[in-house]
Amino acid sequence: PLGYALDAKGRQTNDPNAALDGGTVQPIGGAKGSALAMLMDVMGGVISGAAYGGDVRNHFEEYDKPQNVGHFIMAMKPDLFVSRDEYLRRMDTLAQRVHACPTAEGFDEVIMPGERERRLEAEHRRTGVPFHAKEVAALQEAAAKANLPPLPVSNAPLS
C-alpha cells in the first residue's frame, strides 16, 4: 500500500521495484519513526566508527567486502534516578497496564517483550531443547574431536 515506500524522485509508490531502484522504504511511525531510525544510525554508525547514512554495504551485492555494520550496546543502572523498590514497582505497574490492554482479533493476550522467550525457555527446561538430527550429529562430531564423551540426547521430549 501507499505510505510504505518512495520512488527515486521521492514520490509515494506501491511498486517494490521502484522503491528498490533508487527509492527508499519509509520508516514506520512517520516523523517519530524517522527520528528513532536516525538515532539508531547515530549510535550504531556515527558513534561506533562504522558506516552510517546509507554507507553500509549490501552483503547481497558485495560479497568480497565487509558491510561495516556498527553496533551500539547500552547498559543502564535502573535505580540511578529512583530507588530499586520504586523501579520494580513502576515496572510492575507498566507490565500490568500492558497486560490489561484489549487484545487484537485472534489473540488471547497482550504480552511484554521477552515473555514469549521466557515461556519457551521454561518449556525447554522441562522438555529439553529440540535439535535437528543433523545439528546433533555435528555436535557429537565436535565432542568426539575434543575427546569428550557423546552428548546425552533423547529422541523424545523429556516430560
MARBA-3410 file (N, C-alpha, C, O; in Angstrom, 1 decimal):
159
0.8,-1.2,0.0,0.0,0.0,0.0,0.9,1.3,0.0,2.0,1.2,0.4 ~ 0.3,2.4,-0.4,1.0,3.6,-0.4,1.3,4.0,1.1,0.6,3.5,2.0 ~ 2.4,4.7,1.3,2.8,5.1,2.6,4.0,4.3,3.1,4.5,4.6,4.2 ~ 4.4,3.3,2.4,5.5,2.4,2.8,6.8,2.7,2.1,7.9,2.4,2.6 ~ 6.7,3.3,0.9,7.9,3.4,0.1,7.8,4.6,-0.8,6.7,5.1,-1.1
9.0,5.1,-1.2,9.1,6.3,-2.1,9.9,5.8,-3.3,10.8,4.9,-3.2 ~ 9.7,6.3,-4.5,10.5,6.0,-5.7,11.7,6.9,-5.7,11.9,7.7,-4.8 ~ 12.5,6.9,-6.7,13.7,7.6,-6.8,13.5,9.1,-6.8,14.4,9.9,-6.5 ~ 12.3,9.6,-7.2,12.0,11.0,-7.2,11.3,11.5,-5.9,10.8,12.6,-5.8 ~ 11.2,10.6,-4.9,10.5,10.9,-3.7,9.0,10.9,-3.7,8.4,11.4,-2.7
8.5,10.2,-4.7,7.0,10.1,-4.7,6.6,8.8,-4.1,7.3,7.8,-4.2 ~ 5.4,8.8,-3.5,4.8,7.6,-2.9,4.7,6.6,-4.0,4.3,6.9,-5.1 ~ 5.0,5.3,-3.7,4.8,4.2,-4.6,4.4,3.0,-3.9,4.7,2.8,-2.8 ~ 3.7,2.2,-4.6,3.3,0.8,-4.1,4.0,-0.2,-5.0,3.7,-1.4,-4.9 ~ 5.0,0.2,-5.8,5.8,-0.7,-6.6,7.1,-1.0,-5.9,7.9,-0.1,-5.8
7.3,-2.2,-5.4,8.5,-2.5,-4.7,9.8,-2.3,-5.6,10.8,-2.0,-5.0 ~ 9.7,-2.6,-6.9,10.8,-2.4,-7.7,11.2,-0.9,-7.8,12.4,-0.6,-7.9 ~ 10.2,0.0,-7.9,10.5,1.4,-7.9,11.2,1.8,-6.6,12.1,2.7,-6.6 ~ 10.8,1.3,-5.5,11.4,1.6,-4.2,12.8,1.1,-4.1,13.7,1.8,-3.6 ~ 13.1,-0.1,-4.7,14.4,-0.7,-4.6,15.4,-0.1,-5.6,16.6,-0.2,-5.5
14.8,0.5,-6.7,15.6,1.1,-7.8,15.8,2.6,-7.5,15.3,3.4,-8.2 ~ 16.6,2.9,-6.5,16.9,4.3,-6.2,15.9,5.0,-5.3,16.1,6.1,-4.9 ~ 14.9,4.3,-4.9,13.9,4.8,-3.9,14.3,4.4,-2.5,15.5,4.1,-2.2 ~ 13.3,4.4,-1.7,13.6,4.0,-0.3,12.3,3.5,0.4,11.2,3.8,0.0 ~ 12.5,2.7,1.4,11.4,2.3,2.3,11.3,3.3,3.4,12.3,3.8,3.9
10.1,3.7,3.7,9.9,4.8,4.7,9.9,4.2,6.1,9.5,3.0,6.2 ~ 10.4,4.9,7.0,10.4,4.4,8.4,9.0,4.3,8.9,8.1,5.1,8.6 ~ 8.8,3.3,9.8,7.5,3.1,10.4,7.3,4.2,11.4,8.3,4.5,12.2 ~ 6.2,4.8,11.5,5.9,5.8,12.6,6.1,7.2,12.2,6.2,8.1,13.0 ~ 6.2,7.5,10.9,6.3,8.9,10.4,7.5,9.6,10.9,8.6,9.0,10.9
7.3,10.9,11.4,8.5,11.7,11.8,9.2,11.0,13.1,10.4,11.1,13.2 ~ 8.4,10.5,14.0,9.0,9.9,15.2,9.8,8.6,14.8,10.8,8.4,15.3 ~ 9.2,7.9,13.9,9.9,6.7,13.4,11.2,7.1,12.7,12.3,6.4,12.8 ~ 11.2,8.1,11.9,12.4,8.6,11.3,13.4,9.1,12.3,14.6,8.8,12.1 ~ 13.0,9.8,13.3,13.9,10.2,14.4,14.5,9.0,15.1,15.7,9.0,15.4
13.7,8.0,15.4,14.3,6.8,16.0,15.3,6.1,15.1,16.3,5.6,15.6 ~ 15.0,6.0,13.8,15.9,5.4,12.8,17.2,6.2,12.8,18.3,5.6,12.7 ~ 17.1,7.5,12.8,18.3,8.3,12.8,19.1,8.2,14.1,20.3,8.1,14.0 ~ 18.4,8.1,15.2,19.1,7.8,16.5,19.9,6.5,16.4,21.0,6.5,16.9 ~ 19.3,5.5,15.9,20.0,4.2,15.7,21.2,4.3,14.8,22.2,3.7,15.1
21.0,5.1,13.8,22.2,5.3,12.8,23.3,6.0,13.5,24.5,5.7,13.3 ~ 23.0,7.0,14.3,24.0,7.8,15.1,24.7,6.9,16.1,25.9,6.8,16.1 ~ 23.9,6.1,16.8,24.5,5.3,17.9,25.3,4.1,17.2,26.4,3.7,17.7 ~ 24.7,3.4,16.2,25.3,2.2,15.7,26.4,2.5,14.6,27.2,1.7,14.4 ~ 26.3,3.7,14.0,27.3,4.0,12.9,28.2,5.2,13.3,29.4,5.0,13.4
27.6,6.4,13.5,28.5,7.5,13.8,29.4,7.3,15.0,30.6,7.5,14.9 ~ 28.7,7.0,16.1,29.5,6.9,17.4,30.4,5.7,17.4,31.5,5.8,17.9 ~ 30.0,4.6,16.8,30.9,3.4,16.8,32.0,3.4,15.8,32.9,2.6,15.9 ~ 32.0,4.4,14.8,33.0,4.5,13.8,32.7,3.6,12.6,33.6,3.5,11.7 ~ 31.5,3.0,12.6,31.2,2.2,11.4,30.5,3.0,10.4,30.3,4.2,10.5
30.0,2.4,9.3,29.3,3.0,8.2,27.9,3.6,8.8,27.4,3.0,9.7 ~ 27.5,4.6,8.1,26.2,5.3,8.5,25.6,6.0,7.3,26.3,6.2,6.3 ~ 24.4,6.4,7.5,23.8,7.3,6.4,23.7,6.7,5.1,24.0,7.4,4.1 ~ 23.4,5.4,5.0,23.4,4.7,3.7,24.6,4.1,3.2,24.7,3.6,2.1 ~ 25.7,4.2,4.0,27.0,3.7,3.5,27.3,2.2,3.9,28.3,1.7,3.5
26.4,1.6,4.6,26.5,0.2,5.0,26.4,-0.6,3.7,25.5,-0.4,2.9 ~ 27.4,-1.4,3.4,27.4,-2.2,2.2,26.4,-3.3,2.1,26.0,-3.8,3.2 ~ 25.9,-3.5,1.0,24.8,-4.5,0.7,25.5,-5.9,0.6,26.2,-6.2,-0.4 ~ 25.4,-6.8,1.6,26.1,-8.0,1.6,25.5,-9.0,0.5,26.1,-10.0,0.3 ~ 24.4,-8.6,-0.1,23.9,-9.5,-1.2,24.5,-9.1,-2.6,24.5,-9.9,-3.5
25.1,-7.9,-2.6,25.8,-7.4,-3.9,27.3,-7.4,-3.8,27.9,-7.5,-4.8 ~ 27.8,-7.1,-2.6,29.3,-7.0,-2.5,29.8,-8.1,-1.5,30.0,-7.8,-0.3 ~ 30.0,-9.3,-2.0,30.4,-10.4,-1.2,31.8,-10.3,-0.7,32.1,-10.9,0.4 ~ 32.7,-9.6,-1.4,34.1,-9.6,-1.1,34.5,-8.5,-0.2,35.7,-8.3,0.1 ~ 33.6,-7.6,0.3,33.9,-6.5,1.2,33.0,-6.6,2.4,31.9,-7.0,2.4
33.6,-6.2,3.6,32.8,-6.2,4.8,31.7,-5.1,4.7,31.9,-4.1,4.0 ~ 30.6,-5.4,5.4,29.5,-4.4,5.4,29.8,-3.1,6.2,29.3,-2.1,5.9 ~ 30.7,-3.3,7.2,31.0,-2.2,8.1,29.8,-1.7,8.9,29.5,-0.6,9.1 ~ 29.1,-2.8,9.4,27.9,-2.5,10.2,28.4,-2.3,11.6,29.3,-3.0,12.1 ~ 27.9,-1.3,12.3,28.2,-0.9,13.7,27.1,-1.4,14.6,26.0,-1.7,14.2
27.5,-1.5,15.8,26.5,-1.9,16.9,26.7,-1.0,18.1,27.8,-0.5,18.3 ~ 25.6,-0.7,18.7,25.6,0.1,19.9,25.0,-0.7,21.0,23.8,-1.1,20.9 ~ 25.7,-0.9,22.1,25.1,-1.6,23.3,25.1,-0.7,24.5,26.1,0.0,24.8 ~ 24.0,-0.6,25.1,23.8,0.4,26.2,23.5,-0.4,27.5,22.6,-1.3,27.5 ~ 24.2,-0.1,28.5,23.9,-0.7,29.8,23.4,0.4,30.7,24.0,1.5,30.7
22.4,0.2,31.5,21.8,1.2,32.3,21.7,0.7,33.7,21.5,-0.5,34.0 ~ 21.8,1.6,34.7,21.6,1.3,36.1,20.2,1.8,36.4,19.9,3.0,36.6 ~ 19.2,0.8,36.4,17.8,1.2,36.5,17.5,2.0,37.8,16.5,2.7,37.8 ~ 18.2,1.8,38.9,17.9,2.5,40.1,18.8,3.8,40.3,19.1,4.1,41.4 ~ 19.2,4.4,39.2,20.1,5.6,39.3,19.2,6.8,39.7,19.7,7.6,40.5
18.0,6.9,39.2,17.2,8.0,39.5,16.1,7.8,40.5,15.6,8.7,41.2 ~ 15.7,6.5,40.6,14.7,6.1,41.7,15.3,4.9,42.4,16.2,4.3,41.9 ~ 14.7,4.7,43.6,15.2,3.5,44.3,14.9,2.2,43.6,14.1,2.2,42.7 ~ 15.6,1.1,44.0,15.4,-0.2,43.4,13.9,-0.6,43.6,13.3,-1.1,42.6 ~ 13.4,-0.4,44.8,12.0,-0.8,45.0,11.0,0.0,44.2,10.1,-0.5,43.7
11.3,1.3,44.0,10.4,2.2,43.2,10.5,1.8,41.7,9.5,1.7,41.0 ~ 11.7,1.5,41.3,11.9,1.0,39.9,11.1,-0.3,39.7,10.3,-0.4,38.7 ~ 11.2,-1.3,40.6,10.5,-2.5,40.4,9.0,-2.3,40.5,8.2,-2.9,39.7 ~ 8.5,-1.4,41.4,7.1,-1.1,41.5,6.6,-0.5,40.2,5.5,-0.9,39.7 ~ 7.3,0.4,39.6,6.9,1.1,38.4,6.9,0.1,37.2,6.0,0.2,36.3
7.9,-0.8,37.1,7.9,-1.8,36.1,6.7,-2.7,36.2,6.1,-3.1,35.2 ~ 6.4,-3.1,37.4,5.2,-4.0,37.6,4.0,-3.3,37.2,3.1,-3.9,36.5 ~ 3.8,-2.0,37.5,2.7,-1.2,37.0,2.6,-1.2,35.5,1.6,-1.4,34.9 ~ 3.8,-0.9,34.9,3.8,-0.9,33.4,3.4,-2.2,32.8,2.6,-2.3,31.9 ~ 3.9,-3.3,33.3,3.5,-4.7,32.9,2.1,-4.9,33.0,1.4,-5.5,32.2
1.5,-4.5,34.2,0.1,-4.7,34.4,-0.8,-3.9,33.4,-1.8,-4.4,32.9 ~ -0.3,-2.7,33.1,-1.1,-1.9,32.1,-1.0,-2.5,30.7,-2.0,-2.5,30.0 ~ 0.2,-3.0,30.4,0.3,-3.7,29.1,-0.6,-4.9,29.0,-1.3,-5.1,28.0 ~ -0.6,-5.7,30.0,-1.4,-7.0,30.1,-2.9,-6.6,30.1,-3.7,-7.5,29.6 ~ -3.2,-5.5,30.5,-4.7,-5.1,30.6,-5.2,-4.5,29.3,-6.4,-4.3,29.2
-4.3,-4.3,28.3,-4.7,-3.7,27.0,-5.7,-4.7,26.3,-5.5,-5.9,26.5 ~ -6.6,-4.2,25.6,-7.5,-5.1,24.8,-6.7,-5.9,23.8,-5.8,-5.3,23.2 ~ -7.1,-7.1,23.5,-6.4,-7.9,22.5,-6.9,-7.7,21.1,-8.1,-7.3,20.9 ~ -6.1,-7.9,20.2,-6.5,-7.8,18.8,-7.2,-9.1,18.4,-7.1,-10.1,19.1 ~ -8.0,-9.0,17.4,-8.7,-10.2,16.9,-7.7,-11.4,16.7,-6.7,-11.2,16.0
-8.1,-12.5,17.2,-7.2,-13.7,17.0,-6.2,-13.9,18.1,-5.4,-14.8,18.0 ~ -6.1,-13.0,19.0,-5.1,-13.1,20.1,-5.8,-13.2,21.4,-6.9,-12.7,21.7 ~ -5.1,-13.9,22.4,-5.7,-14.2,23.7,-5.1,-13.2,24.7,-5.8,-13.1,25.8 ~ -4.0,-12.6,24.5,-3.4,-11.8,25.5,-2.4,-10.8,24.8,-2.0,-11.0,23.7 ~ -2.0,-9.8,25.6,-1.0,-8.8,25.2,0.2,-9.1,26.2,0.0,-9.1,27.4
1.3,-9.3,25.6,2.5,-9.7,26.4,3.6,-8.6,26.3,3.6,-7.8,25.3 ~ 4.5,-8.6,27.3,5.6,-7.7,27.3,6.8,-8.3,26.5,6.8,-9.6,26.3 ~ 7.7,-7.5,26.0,8.9,-8.1,25.3,9.6,-9.0,26.2,9.8,-8.8,27.4 ~ 10.0,-10.2,25.7,10.7,-11.2,26.4,9.8,-12.3,27.0,10.3,-13.3,27.4 ~ 8.5,-12.0,27.2,7.7,-13.0,27.8,7.6,-14.3,27.0,7.7,-15.4,27.6
7.4,-14.2,25.7,7.4,-15.4,24.9,8.7,-16.2,25.0,8.6,-17.4,25.1 ~ 9.8,-15.5,25.0,11.1,-16.2,25.2,11.2,-16.9,26.5,11.8,-18.0,26.6 ~ 10.8,-16.2,27.6,10.9,-16.8,28.9,10.0,-18.1,29.0,10.4,-19.1,29.6 ~ 8.8,-18.0,28.4,7.9,-19.2,28.4,8.6,-20.3,27.6,8.5,-21.5,28.0 ~ 9.2,-20.0,26.5,9.9,-21.0,25.7,11.0,-21.6,26.4,11.3,-22.8,26.4
11.8,-20.8,27.1,12.9,-21.3,27.9,12.4,-22.2,29.0,13.0,-23.3,29.2 ~ 11.3,-21.9,29.7,10.7,-22.7,30.8,10.3,-24.1,30.2,10.5,-25.1,30.8 ~ 9.7,-24.0,29.0,9.3,-25.3,28.3,10.5,-26.1,28.0,10.5,-27.3,28.2 ~ 11.5,-25.5,27.5,12.7,-26.3,27.1,13.5,-26.8,28.3,14.1,-27.9,28.3 ~ 13.4,-26.1,29.4,14.0,-26.6,30.7,13.2,-27.9,31.1,13.8,-28.8,31.7
11.9,-27.9,30.9,11.1,-29.0,31.3,11.2,-30.2,30.3,11.4,-31.3,30.7 ~ 11.2,-29.9,29.0,11.1,-31.0,28.0,12.4,-31.2,27.2,12.5,-32.2,26.4 ~ 13.3,-30.3,27.3,14.6,-30.4,26.5,14.5,-29.4,25.4,13.5,-29.0,25.0 ~ 15.7,-29.2,24.8,15.8,-28.3,23.7,15.8,-29.1,22.4,16.6,-30.0,22.2 ~ 14.8,-28.8,21.5,14.8,-29.6,20.3,15.9,-29.2,19.3,16.2,-28.0,19.0
16.5,-30.2,18.7,17.6,-30.1,17.7,17.3,-31.0,16.6,16.7,-32.0,16.7 ~ 17.6,-30.5,15.4,17.5,-31.3,14.2,18.6,-32.4,14.3,19.7,-32.2,14.8 ~ 18.3,-33.6,13.7,19.3,-34.7,13.7,20.6,-34.3,13.2,21.7,-34.7,13.7 ~ 20.7,-33.5,12.1,22.0,-33.0,11.6,22.7,-32.2,12.5,24.0,-32.2,12.6 ~ 22.0,-31.3,13.3,22.7,-30.5,14.3,23.3,-31.4,15.4,24.4,-31.1,15.9
22.5,-32.4,15.8,23.0,-33.3,16.9,24.2,-34.0,16.4,25.2,-34.2,17.1 ~ 24.2,-34.5,15.1,25.4,-35.2,14.5,26.6,-34.3,14.5,27.7,-34.7,14.9 ~ 26.4,-33.0,14.2,27.6,-32.1,14.2,28.1,-31.9,15.6,29.3,-31.8,15.8 ~ 27.2,-31.8,16.6,27.6,-31.6,17.9,28.4,-32.8,18.4,29.4,-32.7,19.1 ~ 27.9,-34.0,18.1,28.5,-35.3,18.5,29.9,-35.4,17.9,30.9,-35.8,18.5
30.0,-34.9,16.6,31.3,-35.0,15.9,32.3,-34.0,16.6,33.5,-34.4,16.8 ~ 31.8,-32.8,17.0,32.7,-31.9,17.7,33.1,-32.4,19.0,34.2,-32.2,19.4 ~ 32.2,-33.1,19.7,32.5,-33.6,21.0,33.6,-34.7,20.9,34.6,-34.8,21.6 ~ 33.5,-35.6,19.8,34.4,-36.6,19.6,35.8,-36.0,19.3,36.8,-36.5,19.8 ~ 35.8,-35.0,18.4,37.1,-34.3,18.1,37.8,-33.7,19.3,39.0,-33.6,19.4
37.0,-33.3,20.3,37.5,-32.7,21.5,37.8,-33.8,22.6,38.0,-33.5,23.8 ~ 37.7,-35.1,22.2,37.9,-36.2,23.1,36.9,-36.2,24.3,37.3,-36.5,25.4 ~ 35.7,-35.8,24.0,34.6,-35.7,25.0,33.7,-36.9,24.8,33.6,-37.4,23.6 ~ 33.0,-37.4,25.8,32.0,-38.5,25.6,30.9,-38.0,24.8,30.6,-36.8,24.7 ~ 30.2,-38.9,24.1,29.0,-38.4,23.3,28.0,-37.7,24.2,27.8,-38.0,25.4
27.4,-36.7,23.6,26.4,-35.8,24.4,25.1,-36.7,24.6,24.7,-37.4,23.7 ~ 24.6,-36.6,25.8,23.3,-37.3,26.1,22.2,-36.6,25.3,21.9,-35.4,25.5 ~ 21.5,-37.4,24.5,20.4,-36.8,23.8,19.2,-37.8,23.9,19.3,-39.0,24.2 ~ 18.0,-37.3,23.7,16.8,-38.1,23.7,16.0,-37.8,22.4,16.0,-36.7,21.9 ~ 15.4,-38.8,21.8,14.7,-38.7,20.6,13.2,-38.3,20.9,12.4,-38.1,20.0
12.9,-38.1,22.2,11.5,-37.7,22.6,11.6,-36.7,23.7,12.7,-36.6,24.4 ~ 10.6,-35.8,23.8,10.6,-34.8,24.9,10.9,-35.5,26.3,10.5,-36.7,26.5 ~ 11.5,-34.8,27.2,11.8,-35.4,28.5,10.7,-35.6,29.4,10.7,-36.5,30.2 ~ 9.6,-34.8,29.3,8.5,-34.9,30.2,7.3,-35.7,29.6,6.3,-35.9,30.2
END
